[in-house]
Amino acid sequence: MTFGQFLSILRARWWVVALVLGLTVATTLVVSLLLPRQYTATASVVVDFKPDPVSAFAFGGGASPAYMATQVDIVRSERVAQRVVRNLKLNENPQVRQEWLDETGGEGNIEVWLASVFQKQMDVVPSRESSVIAISYKAPDPRFAAGLANAFAQAYIDTALELRTDPARLYSTFFENRAKEARETLEQAQSKVSAFQKQAGIIATDERLDVETARLNELSSQATMMQALLAESASRQAQAQSGQGDRMQEVLNNANVSQLKADISRAEAQLQQLTTRLGDKHPQVVEAKASLAELRSRLDAETRKVTGSVTVSANINRQRLAEVQRALQAQRDKVLKMKAVRDEGLVLLRDVENAQRSYDALLQRFTQTNLEGQTTQSNINLLTQATPPLEPSSPRIVLNTLLSIFLGTLLAVGTALLLELMDRRVRNVDDVVEALGLPVLGLMPKPGTQLQLGAGRISPMQQRLMAPLPQSTQGA
């Protein structure tokens, strides 16, 4: 179909086009005027992502799409809608209850029914590049629409706060019970420590062990010193018992021994002079020999006396060493026992410390969750309140009229073409050529048309002498 044929069809069936277009536009206007006016009120809230001063937790970790989508689902939830019903106390309104009874016959819950009705007229639109959420409500009354929009915003804020505080309250109860158990455990551990200290007679934190350890070290030093003295005394005793007592330092340093040795030396010198001068048998020589023998006897006695004191000193050192060793062993056993008692006490003290740390941690968590459960500030804040709109949001008469003109034109043209296909007629030369497949030799003027011949005038016959043949005929 050529564009000329299309125009010829529209000219021929202009009344159909005009009728369909007029009916479409008129129907749209009538329906738009008859439809009740709907007013849309919008309230907006903003989601705050600053850290919570109580828990130092950033809500949602930022304005992520998933978090914002979750908030939108919360606004659209039945829990928020039912809170709107309870806040406005619409379930107590006799008129509303009568409407519910008429529609449902009293079956179900009136809050659920009202919530479903409100959800149908409510719309939530999150901002693409910010954390603002717009809550809109459509109703025939502008004040009612604004009131419901504000009610949904407030119910959303309250519900978001409940979603934070309810788990915190549950956690608070849990940590409170655990803290009580931890406190009982701590008290039992402290009682064990007290009973043990009373029974053992020792305080694990006192200085008794340090004093006893110092005494043990002192005894150990004394034992070492006594062992050295005993070794020296035993060495001198052995020297004295081996016949070399006169060479001992004690003997050499003894004044009596030194005096006797001097006397013996003088007596020996005198005896030698007398023997040389008087002979061996002289009474003076015999007397000198007797005197010398007595001096030597006294020297041996004095030497034995000095060496005997060395033996006595060695025996005394042995006894003292044995006593020190016995005291050292007793002190060592005492210190070991005290260490064992102290270690047992330290174990009990560690149990007390562990119980104390566990109790402190649980008490801290209980305090934190208790504060979170008692908070009254949500991270959702009202940005703008909805106000009664001055102009209705629907129906939009101008927009509906423009759309009806566009759609009516398409419908009218389609109707004209459909009628033409059902009743095909020859309306111009192209229709003749297409229908018969023969060339057109000339055109007859319409009845009543006056032909004007002359210079500058072209007759209809001259305008079309030969029509082009169809493509199928030329091919033949």
C-alpha positions in Angstrom: 0.0 0.0 0.0 1.4 3.3 -1.1 1.1 6.5 0.9 -1.4 7.9 -1.7 -3.6 4.9 -1.2 -3.4 5.3 2.6 -4.4 9.0 2.3 -7.2 8.1 -0.1 -8.6 5.5 2.4 -8.5 8.1 5.2 -10.3 10.7 3.0 -12.9 8.1 2.1 -13.5 6.9 5.6 -12.9 10.2 7.5 -16.2 9.9 9.3 -15.0 6.5 10.8 -11.8 8.1 11.9 -13.5 11.1 13.4 -16.1 9.0 15.1 -13.6 6.6 16.8 -11.3 9.4 17.8 -14.2 11.5 19.2 -15.6 8.5 21.1 -12.2 7.7 22.6 -11.5 11.3 23.7 -15.0 11.8 25.0 -14.9 8.5 26.9 -11.6 9.4 28.4 -12.8 12.8 29.4 -16.0 11.5 30.9 -14.2 8.8 32.9 -11.6 11.2 34.1 -14.2 13.6 35.3 -16.3 10.9 36.9 -13.3 9.3 38.7 -13.0 10.4 42.3 -10.1 12.7 43.0 -7.1 11.2 44.7 -4.6 13.2 46.7 -1.0 12.0 47.4 0.9 13.2 50.5 4.5 12.4 51.0 6.7 12.2 54.1 10.4 11.5 54.1 12.8 9.9 56.6 16.6 9.8 56.6 18.7 6.8 57.7 21.6 7.9 59.9 24.8 5.9 59.6 26.8 7.6 62.3 28.2 5.4 65.1 25.9 4.6 68.0 27.2 6.3 71.2 26.2 3.3 73.3 27.5 0.4 71.3 29.8 2.3 69.0 28.3 0.3 66.1 27.8 1.8 62.7 24.2 1.0 61.5 24.4 -1.0 58.4 28.0 -0.2 57.7 27.0 2.6 55.2 24.3 3.3 52.8 24.5 0.0 51.0 21.8 -1.0 48.5 21.0 -4.1 50.5 20.5 -2.2 53.7 18.3 0.4 52.0 16.3 -2.3 50.4 15.8 -3.9 53.8 14.6 -0.6 55.2 12.1 -0.3 52.3 10.8 -3.8 53.0 10.4 -2.9 56.7 8.3 0.2 55.7 6.1 -2.0 53.5 5.8 -4.8 56.1 2.6 -5.7 57.8 4.1 -5.0 61.2 4.5 -1.3 60.4 0.9 -1.2 58.9 -0.6 -2.8 62.0 1.4 -0.3 64.2 -0.3 2.5 62.1 -3.7 1.0 62.9 -2.9 0.8 66.6 -1.4 4.3 66.8 -4.4 5.9 65.1 -6.8 3.6 67.1 -8.8 2.9 63.9 -9.7 -0.5 65.2 -11.7 1.2 67.9 -13.7 3.3 65.5 -17.3 2.1 65.3 -17.7 3.1 61.6 -14.5 1.3 60.6 -15.5 -1.8 62.6 -18.9 -1.8 60.8 -17.2 -1.6 57.4 -15.0 -4.6 58.4 -18.0 -6.6 59.6 -19.8 -5.8 56.3 -16.9 -6.9 54.2 -15.5 -9.9 56.1 -18.5 -10.9 58.2 -16.4 -10.6 61.3 -13.8 -13.2 60.2 -10.1 -12.5 60.8 -8.5 -9.6 62.6 -9.6 -6.0 62.0 -5.9 -4.8 62.4 -4.8 -7.2 59.6 -7.7 -6.1 57.4 -7.0 -2.4 57.9 -3.3 -3.0 57.4 -3.8 -4.7 54.1 -6.1 -1.8 53.0 -3.5 0.8 53.9 -0.7 -1.1 52.3 -2.5 -1.0 48.9 -2.5 2.9 49.0 1.0 3.3 50.4 4.1 3.6 48.3 7.8 3.7 49.3 10.5 5.2 47.1 14.1 5.2 48.3 16.6 7.7 47.0 19.2 6.4 44.6 22.2 8.4 45.8 21.3 9.2 49.4 19.8 7.6 52.5 16.4 9.3 52.2 13.2 7.3 51.9 10.0 8.9 50.7 6.7 7.4 52.0 3.6 8.4 50.1 -0.1 7.7 50.7 -3.0 8.2 48.3 -6.5 8.9 49.5 -9.6 10.9 48.5 -9.1 13.3 51.4 -5.9 15.3 51.4 -5.8 15.6 55.2 -6.3 11.8 55.6 -3.5 11.2 53.0 -1.1 13.5 54.9 -2.1 11.9 58.3 -1.5 8.3 57.0 1.8 9.3 55.4 3.0 10.8 58.7 1.6 7.8 60.6 3.5 5.4 58.4 6.7 7.4 58.8 6.3 7.4 62.6 5.4 3.7 62.7 8.5 2.9 60.7 10.7 4.9 63.1 9.1 3.1 66.1 9.5 -0.3 64.5 13.1 0.3 63.6 13.7 1.3 67.2 12.0 -1.9 68.4 14.1 -4.0 66.0 17.1 -2.6 67.8 15.9 -2.7 71.4 14.1 -6.0 71.5 17.2 -8.1 70.7 19.1 -6.0 73.2 16.6 -6.7 75.9 16.8 -10.4 75.2 20.6 -10.3 75.3 20.4 -8.2 78.5 18.3 -10.9 80.2 20.7 -13.6 79.0 23.8 -11.7 80.3 22.0 -10.9 83.5 21.4 -14.6 84.2 25.0 -15.5 83.2 26.3 -12.7 85.4 24.4 -14.1 88.4 25.9 -17.5 87.8 29.4 -16.1 87.4 29.0 -14.2 90.6 28.0 -17.4 92.5 31.0 -19.1 91.0 33.3 -16.2 92.1 31.9 -16.4 95.7 32.4 -20.1 95.8 36.0 -19.7 94.6 36.7 -17.0 97.2 35.2 -19.2 99.9 37.5 -22.1 98.9 40.5 -19.7 99.1 39.5 -18.5 102.6 38.9 -22.0 103.9 42.3 -23.2 102.5 44.2 -20.2 104.0 42.5 -20.9 107.3 43.3 -24.6 107.2 46.9 -24.2 106.0 47.6 -21.3 108.2 49.3 -19.4 105.4 48.4 -16.5 103.3 49.6 -16.9 99.7 50.3 -13.2 99.4 52.3 -12.8 102.7 56.1 -12.7 103.1 56.5 -15.9 105.2 57.8 -17.9 102.3 60.3 -15.3 101.4 61.6 -15.2 105.1 61.8 -19.0 105.2 63.6 -19.1 101.9 66.1 -16.5 103.1 66.7 -18.6 106.2 67.2 -21.7 104.0 69.8 -19.8 102.0 71.5 -18.7 105.2 71.7 -22.2 106.5 73.0 -23.4 103.2 75.8 -20.8 103.4 76.6 -21.9 107.0 76.7 -25.5 105.9 79.1 -24.6 103.2 81.3 -22.6 105.6 81.2 -25.4 108.1 82.2 -28.0 105.5 85.3 -25.8 104.7 86.2 -25.5 108.4 85.7 -29.2 108.9 87.9 -30.0 105.9 90.6 -27.8 107.4 90.2 -29.2 110.9 90.3 -32.8 109.6 93.4 -32.0 107.6 95.2 -30.6 110.7 93.9 -33.6 112.8 95.3 -36.0 110.3 98.6 -34.1 110.4 98.6 -34.3 114.2 97.8 -38.0 114.2 100.5 -38.8 111.6 103.4 -37.8 114.1 104.0 -34.4 112.5 102.2 -32.5 115.2 105.3 -30.4 116.0 105.2 -29.0 112.5 101.6 -27.7 112.8 101.0 -24.0 112.8 99.2 -24.1 116.1 102.2 -25.8 117.7 104.7 -23.5 116.1 102.8 -20.5 117.2 102.2 -21.7 120.8 104.2 -19.6 123.3 104.8 -22.4 125.8 106.0 -24.7 123.1 108.4 -21.9 121.9 109.6 -21.3 125.5 110.2 -25.0 126.0 112.1 -25.3 122.8 114.3 -22.4 123.8 114.9 -24.0 127.2 115.8 -27.3 125.5 118.2 -25.6 123.2 120.0 -23.9 126.2 120.0 -27.2 128.2 121.4 -29.1 125.2 124.1 -26.4 124.8 124.9 -26.5 128.6 125.0 -30.4 128.5 127.4 -30.4 125.7 129.7 -28.0 127.5 129.6 -30.0 130.7 130.1 -33.3 128.8 133.1 -31.9 127.1 134.6 -30.4 130.2 133.6 -33.0 132.9 132.7 -36.2 131.0 129.6 -38.4 130.9 129.8 -39.7 134.4 130.0 -36.4 136.2 127.0 -35.7 138.5 126.5 -32.3 136.9 126.3 -34.0 133.5 123.8 -36.5 134.8 121.8 -33.7 136.3 121.9 -31.8 133.0 120.7 -34.8 131.1 117.8 -35.3 133.6 116.9 -31.7 133.2 117.0 -31.9 129.4 114.8 -35.0 129.5 112.3 -33.3 131.7 112.2 -30.4 129.3 111.6 -32.7 126.3 108.9 -34.5 128.2 107.2 -31.2 129.0 107.5 -30.2 125.2 105.9 -33.5 124.2 103.1 -33.0 126.6 102.5 -29.4 125.5 102.6 -30.6 121.9 100.1 -33.3 122.6 98.0 -30.7 124.4 98.0 -28.4 121.4 97.4 -31.2 118.8 94.6 -32.5 121.1 92.8 -29.1 120.9 93.0 -29.5 117.0 91.2 -32.9 117.4 88.6 -31.4 119.7 88.1 -28.5 117.2 87.7 -31.0 114.4 85.1 -32.9 116.4 83.3 -29.7 117.3 83.2 -28.7 113.6 81.8 -32.1 112.7 79.1 -31.8 115.3 78.3 -28.2 114.2 78.2 -29.3 110.5 75.8 -32.2 111.4 73.6 -29.8 113.3 73.6 -27.3 110.4 72.9 -30.0 107.9 70.0 -31.3 110.0 68.7 -27.7 110.3 69.2 -27.2 106.6 67.3 -30.4 105.7 64.5 -29.4 108.1 64.3 -25.9 106.6 64.4 -27.3 103.1 61.4 -29.6 103.9 59.6 -26.7 105.5 60.2 -24.5 102.4 59.1 -27.3 100.1 56.0 -27.8 102.1 55.2 -24.1 102.1 55.8 -24.0 98.3 53.4 -26.8 97.8 50.8 -25.1 100.0 51.5 -21.8 98.2 51.1 -23.5 94.8 47.8 -25.0 95.9 46.7 -21.6 97.1 47.8 -20.0 93.8 45.7 -22.5 91.9 42.7 -21.4 94.0 43.6 -17.8 93.5 43.8 -18.3 89.8 40.3 -19.8 89.9 39.2 -16.7 91.8 40.9 -14.4 89.2 39.3 -16.3 86.3 35.9 -16.2 87.9 36.4 -12.4 88.5 37.4 -11.8 84.9 34.4 -13.8 83.6 32.1 -11.9 86.0 33.5 -8.5 84.9 33.1 -9.4 81.2 29.5 -10.6 81.6 28.7 -7.6 83.8 30.1 -5.2 81.2 28.1 -6.9 78.4 25.0 -6.8 80.6 25.5 -3.1 81.2 26.0 -2.4 77.5 23.0 -4.4 76.3 20.9 -3.0 79.1 21.7 0.5 77.9 21.0 -0.5 74.3 17.6 -2.0 75.4 16.6 1.2 77.2 17.6 3.6 74.3 14.9 5.8 72.9 16.8 7.2 70.0 16.7 5.4 66.6 19.0 5.9 63.6 15.9 6.7 61.6 14.8 10.4 61.8 11.9 12.2 60.3 13.1 14.5 57.5 9.9 16.2 56.3 6.3 15.8 57.4 3.5 15.3 54.9 1.2 18.2 54.4 -2.3 18.1 52.8 -1.8 18.5 49.1 -3.6 21.4 47.3 -3.9 19.6 43.9 -5.1 16.1 43.3 -2.6 13.6 42.0 -5.2 11.7 40.0 -7.1 11.8 37.7 -4.8 13.9 35.4 -7.3 15.3 32.9 -4.8 17.0 30.6 -2.4 14.0 30.5 -5.3 11.6 30.0 -6.7 13.7 27.2 -3.4 13.8 25.4 -3.0 10.1 25.8 -6.5 9.5 24.5 -5.9 11.7 21.5 -2.8 9.7 20.6 -4.3 6.3 21.3 -7.6 7.3 19.7 -5.8 8.3 16.5 -4.1 5.0 16.4 -7.4 3.2 17.1 -9.2 5.3 14.5 -6.7 4.7 11.7 -6.6 1.0 12.6 -10.4 0.8 12.4 -10.4 2.6 9.0 -7.8 0.2 7.6 -9.7 -2.8 9.0 -12.9 -1.7 7.3 -11.1 -1.1 4.1 -9.6 -4.6 4.2 -13.1 -6.0 4.8 -14.6 -3.9 1.9 -11.9 -3.2 -0.7 -12.7 -0.4 -3.2 -11.0 1.3 -6.1 -10.2 4.9 -5.1 -7.4 6.0 -7.4 -5.3 4.9 -10.4 -3.0 2.8 -8.3 -5.9 0.7 -7.0 -7.0 0.0 -10.7 -3.5 -1.0 -11.7 -3.1 -3.2 -8.6 -6.6 -4.8 -9.0 -6.6 -5.4 -12.8 -2.9 -5.6 -13.6 -3.5 -3.5 -16.8 -2.1 -0.2 -17.8 -4.3 2.9 -17.5 -4.6 4.8 -20.8 -6.5 7.8 -19.5 -8.6 9.3 -16.8 -12.2 10.4 -17.1 -13.1 13.6 -15.4 -15.6 13.5 -12.6 -19.1 14.4 -13.5 -19.7 18.1 -13.4 -16.0 19.0 -13.8 -15.4 21.7 -16.4 -12.4 21.4 -18.6 -10.5 24.5 -19.4 -8.2 24.3 -22.4 -5.7 26.9 -23.4 -2.3 28.1 -22.9 -1.1 27.3 -19.5 -4.0 24.9 -18.8 -3.4 21.1 -18.8 -6.5 18.9 -19.3 -7.0 15.9 -17.1 -6.4 13.7 -20.2 -3.1 15.3 -20.7 -2.1 14.9 -17.1 -2.2 11.1 -17.4 -1.8 9.4 -20.7 -0.3 6.2 -19.7 -0.1 4.6 -16.3 2.9 2.4 -15.5 2.4 -1.2 -15.9 2.6 -3.4 -12.9 5.9 -5.3 -12.3 4.4 -8.7 -13.0 3.1 -7.5 -16.4 6.5 -6.0 -17.4 8.2 -9.2 -16.4 5.9 -11.2 -18.7 
